[in-house]
């Protein structure tokens, strides 16, 4: 039966043994042809109107056609696309148009009180995009590369890489990720991208003046990279509920990303989630003070997913390491004049009391506000990822030994980046074996980045908040998205099993 209406109060089952009632507002809005997605963890009812569903279907259809056409294009043409893309981004006339569009996005975001820290494009972002495209242009082609060959008596099996198909991207308001997404073409995949409203004008301008012209110059299909025009949240739900996607990459943070991942998984779409971020830095009884100060400062240069978010200090070293923590934060804050520290209940006596009454100027939702340097933090909020543009902001907790720090990390963190400052090699080995994180280090936390650590453009980092992924690392790059094929060639025509 086709679902053509909803009735207020009707029960919708979820999770196998629970049900949720349909609100009157949803029932009144729902029409024949609409789609209802029921989240199986919490019973959220996600309404996808027919016009949005159909528009996204058309987008995926176009990307699917382009994927088949891309199979007939050569690696030389794919390389030519990246080279043409570089040429266009290096063209000052093209770049000035992109910057003008970006300025409008930034102004709109500020007017609505939204963060602009990663939205604004400057020369550094331009250089980074160009560098990433050149890496793909110079890289080897992997579309049909052999992984293994097994020789048998009279026949051979070869194992090779192959494209996945349409790769769907849902990005927050960071226009440079549009460039990163094009890396999937190197393996013969196509990219279908939905980017946040904040960066929409920048994305459209980049498509019109750089990406589409580069596709045309290289002879690749026009829809090998396609931008979803619909900005409604339902467009993301529609995209992730279409099983024609080979894989979906979702970047952002918080409950919205978790919900998108759930929609994809329950609809049978493989998904890589970049959800809650925030790195943890732990200093044990054997920490070197100078190394600790340096690690704090270098981990707070700007707010991204791998920025220091929670700092744990062993109670045995609070006398010298708490001042060291404040010194490291002052180094990071010196260009902008302040920092914020949220103190877990029970750890407040180890900070100078004056910090709870000293005021710092910071920004919240686009507004300049005065806040205390230090505030109390209930244990239930230790997992909070602090979002800041200008004023470094962390949580602080005193622990009784490394084991308590590891326990707190596994319980309250998104299980993402963990770093231990300790000169004890045994402790470092214990930390690596015990902590449940994909990124583990002994210094600054900002190393956890595909561009920086592996010298290749990154599509996203995955935390282990939803469990460990099977068979792949937590850094996803364009050349990580592939399927595996097996080909048998028989030499002996009389072969019998």
Residue pairs with C-beta under 8 A, 6 or more apart in sequence:
2 32
3 36
4 31
4 32
4 33
5 27
5 30
5 31
5 32
6 22
6 26
6 27
6 30
6 36
7 22
7 27
8 22
8 23
8 24
8 27
8 28
9 21
9 22
9 24
10 21
10 22
10 27
11 19
11 20
11 21
11 22
12 19
12 20
12 21
12 22
12 36
12 38
12 43
12 45
13 19
13 38
14 20
14 38
14 39
14 40
14 42
14 43
15 40
15 41
15 43
16 40
18 43
19 43
20 38
20 43
20 45
22 45
23 45
26 45
26 47
29 47
29 49
30 36
30 47
31 49
31 50
32 50
33 50
33 53
34 47
34 48
34 49
34 50
34 53
35 47
35 48
35 50
35 53
35 238
35 241
36 45
36 46
36 47
36 48
37 45
37 46
37 48
37 237
37 241
37 263
37 267
38 44
38 45
38 46
39 45
39 46
39 259
39 262
39 263
39 266
40 262
40 266
41 262
44 259
46 234
46 237
46 263
47 234
48 234
48 237
48 238
48 241
49 234
52 230
52 232
52 234
52 235
52 238
53 234
53 238
55 228
55 229
55 230
55 235
56 228
56 230
56 235
56 238
56 239
56 242
57 238
57 242
59 192
59 226
59 228
59 229
59 239
60 166
60 168
60 192
60 239
60 242
60 244
60 245
61 244
62 223
62 226
63 166
63 190
63 191
63 192
63 223
63 226
64 165
64 166
64 190
64 244
65 221
65 223
66 190
66 221
66 222
66 223
66 224
66 226
67 163
67 165
67 166
67 188
67 189
67 190
67 224
69 221
69 224
70 163
70 185
70 188
70 189
70 190
70 220
70 221
70 224
71 163
71 188
73 219
73 220
73 221
75 141
75 143
77 218
77 219
77 220
78 141
78 185
78 186
78 188
78 218
78 220
79 137
79 141
80 217
80 218
80 219
81 182
81 185
81 214
81 215
81 217
81 218
81 220
81 224
82 133
82 134
82 136
82 137
82 182
82 185
82 186
82 214
83 137
83 218
84 213
84 214
84 217
84 218
85 133
85 179
85 182
85 210
85 211
85 214
86 130
86 133
86 134
86 137
87 214
88 94
88 209
88 210
88 213
88 214
89 95
89 126
89 129
89 130
89 133
89 179
89 210
90 130
94 209
94 210
95 126
97 205
97 209
98 121
98 202
98 205
98 206
98 209
98 210
99 121
100 205
101 201
101 202
101 204
101 205
101 206
102 119
102 120
102 121
102 175
102 199
102 201
102 202
102 205
104 201
105 119
105 173
105 175
105 198
105 199
105 200
105 201
105 202
106 116
106 119
106 120
108 198
108 201
109 115
109 116
109 119
109 173
109 198
109 366
110 116
110 366
111 366
112 366
113 365
113 366
113 367
114 173
114 198
114 365
114 366
115 366
115 387
115 389
116 198
116 389
117 302
117 303
117 388
117 389
117 390
118 172
118 173
118 174
118 304
119 173
119 174
119 175
119 198
119 199
119 202
121 175
121 176
121 202
125 175
125 176
128 176
128 451
129 176
129 179
132 179
132 180
132 183
132 451
132 456
132 457
133 179
133 182
133 457
135 455
135 456
135 457
136 182
136 183
136 185
136 186
136 457
136 478
139 186
139 456
139 479
141 186
142 161
142 186
142 187
142 479
142 482
143 161
143 162
143 163
143 187
143 188
144 160
144 161
144 162
145 160
145 161
146 158
146 159
146 160
147 159
147 160
147 161
147 484
148 158
148 159
149 156
149 157
149 158
149 159
150 156
150 157
150 158
150 159
153 492
153 495
154 490
154 491
154 492
154 495
155 488
155 489
155 490
155 491
155 492
155 495
156 488
156 489
156 491
157 486
157 487
157 488
158 486
158 487
158 489
159 484
159 485
159 486
160 484
160 485
160 487
161 187
161 482
161 483
161 484
161 485
162 188
162 482
162 483
162 484
162 485
163 187
163 188
163 189
163 246
163 482
163 483
164 187
164 189
164 246
164 247
164 481
164 482
164 483
165 189
165 190
165 244
165 245
165 246
166 189
166 190
166 192
166 244
166 245
166 246
167 181
167 184
167 189
167 190
167 191
167 192
167 245
167 246
167 247
167 248
167 249
167 481
168 192
168 193
168 194
168 239
168 240
168 245
168 247
168 248
168 249
168 269
169 177
169 181
169 191
169 192
169 193
169 194
169 195
169 248
169 249
169 250
169 251
169 459
170 194
170 236
170 239
170 240
170 248
170 249
170 250
170 251
170 252
170 260
171 177
171 178
171 181
171 193
171 194
171 195
171 196
171 199
171 251
171 252
172 195
172 196
172 198
172 199
172 251
172 252
172 253
173 195
173 196
173 197
173 198
173 199
174 196
174 199
174 251
175 195
175 199
175 202
175 203
175 206
177 195
177 251
177 459
178 193
178 195
178 203
178 206
178 207
178 211
178 227
179 206
179 457
180 457
180 458
180 459
180 478
181 191
181 193
181 225
181 249
181 459
182 191
182 211
182 225
182 478
183 457
183 459
183 477
183 478
183 479
184 190
184 191
184 459
184 478
184 481
185 191
185 220
185 224
185 225
185 478
186 478
186 479
187 478
187 479
187 481
187 482
189 246
189 481
190 221
190 223
190 224
190 225
190 226
191 224
191 225
191 226
192 226
192 228
192 239
192 245
193 203
193 225
193 226
193 227
193 228
194 227
194 228
194 230
194 235
194 236
194 239
195 203
195 227
196 252
197 231
200 231
203 227
204 227
207 225
207 227
211 225
212 222
212 225
215 221
215 222
215 224
215 225
216 222
228 235
228 239
236 260
237 260
237 263
239 245
239 248
240 248
240 250
240 260
240 263
240 264
240 267
240 269
240 271
241 263
241 264
241 267
241 269
242 267
242 269
243 267
243 268
243 269
245 264
245 269
246 270
246 481
246 483
247 269
247 270
247 271
247 272
247 481
248 264
248 269
248 270
248 271
248 272
249 271
249 272
249 274
249 459
249 460
249 476
250 257
250 260
250 261
250 264
250 271
250 272
250 273
250 274
250 275
250 460
251 257
251 274
251 459
251 460
252 260
252 274
252 275
253 274
253 275
253 276
253 277
253 305
253 385
253 387
254 275
254 276
254 385
257 273
257 274
257 275
257 276
258 273
258 275
258 465
258 466
260 271
260 273
261 271
261 273
261 275
261 466
264 270
264 271
265 271
272 459
272 460
272 462
272 469
272 476
273 462
273 463
273 466
274 305
274 460
274 461
274 462
274 463
275 414
275 463
275 465
275 466
276 383
276 385
276 414
276 416
276 463
276 465
277 304
277 305
277 306
277 307
277 309
277 385
277 414
277 416
277 461
277 463
278 305
278 307
278 309
278 310
278 385
278 386
278 413
278 414
278 416
278 417
279 299
279 306
279 307
279 308
279 309
279 310
279 416
279 417
279 418
279 419
279 439
279 445
279 446
279 448
280 308
280 309
280 310
280 311
280 312
280 409
280 413
280 417
280 418
280 419
280 445
281 295
281 296
281 299
281 308
281 310
281 311
281 312
281 419
281 421
281 445
282 311
282 312
282 313
282 399
282 402
282 405
282 409
282 418
282 419
282 420
282 421
282 431
283 292
283 311
283 312
283 313
283 314
283 317
283 321
283 420
283 421
283 422
284 314
284 317
284 401
284 402
284 405
284 420
284 421
284 422
284 424
284 427
285 314
285 316
285 317
285 401
285 422
286 422
286 423
286 424
286 427
287 314
287 317
287 321
287 421
287 422
287 423
288 421
288 423
289 320
289 321
289 324
291 421
291 443
292 321
292 324
292 325
292 328
292 421
293 324
293 327
293 328
293 331
294 328
294 443
294 444
295 328
295 419
295 421
295 443
295 444
295 445
296 308
296 311
296 324
296 325
296 328
296 329
296 331
296 332
297 328
297 329
297 331
297 332
298 443
298 444
298 446
299 306
299 307
299 308
299 332
299 419
299 444
299 445
299 446
300 307
300 308
300 328
300 329
300 332
300 333
300 339
300 392
300 394
301 307
301 332
301 446
303 386
303 387
303 388
303 389
303 392
304 446
304 449
305 416
305 461
306 416
306 417
306 439
306 445
306 446
306 447
306 448
306 449
306 461
307 445
307 446
308 394
308 445
309 385
309 386
309 394
309 395
310 382
310 394
310 395
310 396
310 397
310 412
310 413
311 325
311 394
311 395
311 396
311 397
312 397
312 398
312 399
312 405
312 408
312 409
313 321
313 322
313 325
313 350
313 396
313 397
313 398
313 399
314 321
314 398
314 399
314 400
314 401
314 402
314 405
315 398
315 399
315 400
318 350
318 398
322 350
322 351
325 396
326 352
329 339
329 341
329 392
329 394
330 339
332 339
332 392
333 339
333 391
333 392
336 390
336 391
337 360
337 361
338 360
338 361
338 362
338 373
338 391
339 360
339 373
339 391
339 392
339 393
339 394
340 360
340 362
340 371
340 373
340 374
340 375
340 386
340 388
340 391
340 392
340 393
340 394
341 351
341 355
341 373
341 374
341 375
341 393
341 394
341 395
341 396
342 374
342 375
342 376
342 377
342 381
342 384
342 386
342 393
342 394
342 395
342 396
343 351
343 374
343 375
343 376
343 377
343 395
343 396
343 397
344 377
344 379
344 382
344 395
344 396
344 397
344 398
345 376
345 377
345 378
345 379
346 398
347 396
347 397
347 398
348 356
348 374
348 376
350 398
351 374
351 396
355 372
355 373
355 374
356 372
356 373
356 374
356 375
357 372
358 372
358 373
358 374
359 370
359 371
359 372
359 373
360 370
360 371
360 372
360 373
360 391
361 368
361 369
361 370
361 391
362 368
362 369
362 371
362 388
362 390
362 391
362 393
363 369
363 388
363 389
363 390
363 391
377 384
377 395
379 412
382 395
382 397
382 408
382 412
383 412
383 413
383 414
384 395
385 414
386 393
386 394
386 395
397 408
399 405
399 408
402 420
402 422
402 427
402 430
402 431
406 431
406 434
406 435
409 415
409 418
409 435
409 436
409 437
410 435
410 436
413 437
414 463
414 464
414 465
415 436
415 437
415 438
415 463
415 464
415 465
416 437
416 438
416 439
416 448
416 461
416 463
416 464
416 465
417 437
417 439
417 440
417 441
417 445
417 448
418 431
418 435
418 437
418 439
418 440
418 441
419 440
419 441
419 442
419 443
419 444
419 445
420 427
420 428
420 431
420 440
420 441
420 442
421 442
421 443
422 428
422 431
422 442
428 442
431 440
432 440
436 464
437 464
438 462
438 463
438 464
438 468
438 473
438 474
439 447
439 448
439 461
439 474
441 447
441 448
446 452
447 453
448 461
449 458
449 461
450 456
450 457
450 458
450 459
450 461
450 475
450 476
450 477
451 457
451 458
453 475
454 475
454 477
456 477
456 478
456 479
457 477
457 478
458 475
458 476
458 477
459 476
459 477
459 478
459 480
459 481
460 476
461 474
461 475
461 476
462 469
462 474
462 476
463 474
464 474
472 480
473 480
